[in-house]
Every structure is written in C-alpha cells, then in structure tokens.
Amino acid sequence: MKRLTILIVWCLILAGGSIAAQERPGGQRKEAEFVEEYITPTRIMKVTGDVRGQEQLLRPYVGQVSTTEPAVAVLKSSKSGKASILFDFGKELQGGVQIIRAISSDKKAAVFHLCFGESVTEAMSSVDAEGTTATNEHSVRDFETSVPWLGSMITGETGFRFLRVDLVSEDVEVPLVAVRAVSRYRDIPYLGSFKCDDERINKIWETGAYTVHLNMQDYLWDGIKRDRLVWIGDMHPEVMTVGTVFGNHEVVRKSLDYVRDGTPATSWMNGICSYSLWWIIIHHHLYWYYGDKEYLSAQKTYLTELLRNVMKNIDGNKEAYKSGRFIDWPTNDNPDAIHAGLQALTVRALEAGSELAGWLSDPALAKECRDAATKLRTYVPDNKGNKEAAALLAIEGMLDAKTAHDIIVKYGAKDFTSFMGYYMLEALAKNGSYADALDLISEYWGRMLDLGATTFWEDFNYMDSKNAARIDEFVPEGKFDIHADGGAYCYVGLRHSFCHGWASGPTAWLSQHILGVEPASPGFKTVRIRPHLGNLEWVEGDFPTPYGIIHVTHSRRPDGQISSTVELPEGVELSAE
C-alpha cells in the first residue's frame, strides 16, 4: 500500500517545504439504518405531589419488565393534587419516551400528561395555558397518553432535552420501573474531526456537528422540534457541515431532489427567490467537492430553466425579484439589506451556474450566465452598515473586504445571527481576519454553550444573553428567560427552535479555514491546504473526501512559522497553489 507523508512549513499564510504523503485508512461507508437508543435521565429536576423512590428512575433499566421489580418509583394522585416529575436527559435529542409500569393491584391503564421541552421553561409550559407561546406545531410535544399495567409504552416524536410527566388519573397509585428517552438518529461515523488548543472552539465544532446530525432524518430538516421541513436556503450551511463531518451523504441529494420535484423551475423553492439561488449554489458545491457527473447531469434540464428564470428577474444591472424577497429574518424589515443581499446572491448563483453549465458542456448557457453576472457586478447596492448585506457583498468581491470587516466586527457579536453569521465569518476570511473570526465564534456561538445549549439555536440575539438564565435551570427572579421571553418573527418565545441545522456554520468554517482543507479541483482530485491559526497554537483534524480521509496537523513554531504534516489518501494530490 502506498504510504506518503507531507511535511510543510508555513510562514504567515503559506511557505514552501519538503513534500511527502501517506494513505490513511477510512472513508465513506454505506449509509446505515436509523437506530433507536434508550437513554436514562441524568437528573430529576423537580418533583411535585406524592412521589416516592424517584431516584430509582435514574438507574439503568434492563429493558424487560418483571413481576418482581426490586425497586420502583411510585406516583400517587388524588383529587387534591397531582404527582409530577421533571426529567433532564442531559442533551438535546430527537425522538420520544418509553414509560414502563410495574405490577400493581389496579390493572387499569394509567393516564399521564407528557410535556417535552428544549428548555426547562418549555417543559414546564403547556400549550393550553393562557398567554403561552408554547405550541404543538410541526411536532406534538404536549399531550396525554395511557400506560398499560405491567407493560411499557413508547410515544412522542419531537426535539427535546427535558420531559415533564404528570399523573392525570385520580385516586391511583402507579409504580414506574423506568422513564427513558428514545433517541432516533442515523448510525453513521463522524469522518471529519477538529481539535485545537482552545477547548471552547473544539466544543463549538462538535456542537455544530451534533446539531446537523440530529437533523439528518429521512430528509435534511431545519429543526427537530419545529421546522421539521426541507428549507433549501437554510440547507446551505447544513450541506457544508454534512460534507465536513459525514462526507458525501445521500440525505443531501434526496432533499435537494425532493424540493426540485415539487417546484416548477418558473417558481421559487419554498416560495422564496433566494432559496432557488441557494439550490444552484449548493449544486455547485456538491460537484466541486464530489465530482459526481452523473448526478449533476440529472439536474441539467431543471437547472437550465431555473437559471433562465433567474435572468428574467434582472432589470438592467439590478436584481428585480417581485416576490419571495428574503435573506434572513433579522433583515426582514430592512429592504436595503435584502436588496444588497439578493444582488450578491444572484451574482454568486449565476457565476456558479456558468461553471455548472461548463461542466455540463453547454458553452452557450455558460456565457449567458457569465454575461448576466458581469452586468450585475457593475451595480453595488449600499449595504447601509448592515452586517449581513456587507458580508454577502464582500464574499463576491463587490465590497472591499476591509470595509466589510469593519462593519462586521463593530460591536462584536451584536447583530450576528445563527444563519448569516456563517457568511460573516466567510467575509472575515476574505480579509484574512482569522483571529477576529475565532473571537466572534467564541463570543457568539460560545455564549449559547454558556447558557446550557447542547445544540445551536434557530436564532440568538446576543444582547438578550447579558442577563439571561441558563436553559437547563429554572429562571431565577430578576433573570431574563431567553426561551420564553426571547425570539421574534416566526420564532417568538417557546416556538423558538433550539436545534436548527442552519446554525452549524462554524463547524464547516473551522475545517475549511483554520484546518485549511478545501478541494483545488472537482472531486478532491487535488487538495489545497492553507492553514490559518489566528490566535491558536495548534490544530489537527480529519476531512472526508471521495478517496478517503485527509489528516492534517499544524503547529506554531517559536519563530512564528507553521509546521504541518499532511496525510493524503491515494488518489488525492496536493495542489502547488
């Protein structure tokens, strides 16, 4: 077997050195089936009413109910009061719950009220409470169910970490053997990895990966509690993270095709013009990373018609979409930011379309797209100091990278968003501002971790976090409840999703820019390794390719230069660029 090791010394951005390489075991394995894992609660947070032996519910359960259970918890309800337990399962999960009931003299089915929550507040909030923002939309998280005598019951399908179990039946005593979460996820390996000398950054990379993993259900969802849907525009950061962590996974193509097949090319995907632009951009990314000509060729008819539809919505040198004008919720009331963002995204989509047409041997379409993009570049809308607009313009080279940098870093993480924050990081990379980007990742995404997050949120207003309580505790007097009292637009209060795949951007960004791994030609036949450690001392990690795993390590030497070791699978060559 061929063995090759590459040792490189980097000075500032890149410096030459001696070259060798190594084949490393690993690579994509066939997609596995979904698994269901039973998870014991990590703690009981609150007990109400007549409950005895609740600590028994924290012990592992063998999975089979018996007529001689040695130790059980007992919930007793009467007309004067209900018995209730609030469980914490330690991390965000996608799935439901199993409740196991022991033998008792009363053989009637016991009725329980279950309330799942992504935060303690949500688990303590019922949808029928006056003035609540709690909902059963997209997934039912608040309902009643029956548990049989001397048996078990599995129910629920939502995103949650916490669960409140109330005994509804009156004048009964119910012994419980176990209450376990049932987590449903794809049993697939984490092919990519990232480690550095900053544990906070490591945790952010891992949390982004886990957030997307939970959303890799039958399709690539936006969220596991609310927005269990395929939103194409929202998918772009998710697609980047899937590729970074899991490689070329079928769920991406399945989701892209699902929305394509349900949307005429003369309409906009999900009713939003920018989402059709993102569909084009994602396909460019897929071919660049995986070089799947057969899959790309299957898109040709639709892609051609869609690109021509995009070009019909150009007025002179300006985008002129008449409907579905959207970039991100926090810019929804800012038409200037939307216009600037759409102008930049249209340029990006048309230039991506031009390359796609070239790969599909359609030079006429390639020229048509390229000419339209060139014309659009002659007009640069005013970004009005908006971070999202400045970032999108800078990524396309339509705004000076230093100017965009100054707008983005102003006031730190204020006005960052969990979706468009990824593109702000991309714009900072265009300016070579890697230390600033790392600081903002730590400040913004790290602050969610400080508040108890185990997955990243649909949106996060950094300024709301200043006096906020953690989501894994009861909100103390005088503290801000960031779940119940935060949020806006479609994610007001408890409707807010706390596991949203579009928030995973730092995972992909860190592997691409800090680890420095990206393809230099379609399908990773050649790879470009350009580490940027920013304020880090060392970094190492893996990156999946169609040929196997690339492994790299970078460390800062006393003289400031970066020493690197690169291990390449057979079939991948290091680019000289």
C-alpha positions, 0 to 999 in steps of 0.5 A: 500500500502506498504510504506518503507523508507531507511535511510543510512549513508555513510562514504567515499564510503559506511557505514552501517545504519538503513534500511527502504523503501517506494513505490513511485508512477510512472513508465513506461507508454505506449509509446505515439504518436509523437506530433507536437508543434508550437513554436514562435521565441524568437528573430529576429536576423537580418533583411535585405531589406524592412521589416516592423512590424517584431516584430509582428512575435514574438507574439503568433499566434492563429493558424487560419488565418483571413481576418482581421489580426490586425497586420502583418509583411510585406516583400517587394522585388524588383529587387534591393534587397531582404527582409530577416529575421533571426529567433532564436527559442531559442533551438535546435529542430527537425522538420520544419516551418509553414509560414502563409500569410495574405490577400493581393491584389496579390493572387499569391503564394509567393516564399521564400528561407528557410535556417535552421541552428544549428548555426547562421553561418549555417543559414546564409550559403547556400549550393550553395555558393562557398567554403561552407561546408554547405550541404543538406545531410541526411536532406534538410535544404536549399531550396525554397518553395511557400506560398499560399495567405491567407493560411499557409504552413508547410515544412522542416524536419531537426535539427535546432535552427535558420531559415533564410527566404528570399523573392525570388519573385520580385516586391511583397509585402507579409504580414506574420501573423506568422513564427513558428517552428514545433517541432516533438518529442515523448510525453513521461515523463522524469522518471529519474531526477538529481539535485545537488548543482552545477547548471552547472552539473544539466544543463549538465544532462538535456542537455544530456537528451534533446539531446537523446530525440530529437533523439528518432524518429521512430528509435534511430538516431545519429543526427537530422540534419545529421546522421539521421541513426541507428549507433549501436556503437554510440547507446551505450551511447544513450541506457544508457541515454534512460534507465536513463531518459525514462526507458525501451523504445521500440525505443531501441529494434526496432533499435537494431532489425532493424540493426540485420535484415539487417546484416548477423551475418558473417558481421559487423553492419554498416560495422564496427567490433566494432559496432557488439561488441557494439550490444552484449554489449548493449544486455547485458545491456538491460537484466541486467537492464530489465530482459526481457527473452523473448526478449533476447531469440529472439536474441539467434540464431543471437547472437550465430553466431555473437559471433562465428564470433567474435572468428574467428577474434582472432589470438592467444591472439590478436584481428585480425579484417581485416576490419571495424577497428574503435573506434572513429574518433579522433583515426582514424589515430592512429592504436595503439589506435584502436588496444588497443581499439578493444582488450578491446572491444572484451574482454568486448563483449565476457565476456558479451556474456558468461553471455548472453549465461548463461542466455540463458542456453547454458553452452557450448557457455558460456565457449567458450566465457569465454575461448576466453576472458581469452586468450585475457586478457593475451595480453595488447596492449600499449595504447601509452598515448592515452586517449581513448585506456587507458580508454577502457583498464582500464574499463576491468581491463587490465590497472591499473586504476591509470595509466589510470587516469593519462593519462586521466586527463593530460591536462584536457579536451584536447583530450576528445571527445563527444563519448569516453569521456563517457568511460573516465569518466567510467575509472575515476570511476574505480579509484574512481576519482569522483571529477576529473570526475565532473571537466572534465564534467564541463570543457568539456561538460560545455564549449559547454553550454558556447558557446550557445549549447542547445544540445551536439555536434557530436564532440568538440575539446576543444582547438578550444573553447579558442577563439571561438564565441558563436553559437547563435551570429554572429562571431565577427572579430578576433573570431574563428567560431567553426561551420564553421571553426571547425570539421574534418573527416566526420564532417568538418565545417557546416556538423558538427552535433550539436545534436548527441545522442552519446554525452549524456554520462554524463547524464547516468554517473551522475545517475549511479555514483554520484546518485549511482543507478545501478541494483545488479541483472537482472531486478532491482530485487535488487538495489545497491546504492553507492553514490559518491559526489566528490566535491558536497554537495548534490544530489537527483534524480529519476531512472526508473526501471521495478517496478517503480521509485527509489528516492534517496537523499544524503547529506554531513554531517559536519563530512564528512559522507553521509546521504541518504534516499532511496525510493524503489518501491515494488518489488525492494530490496536493495542489502547488497553489 
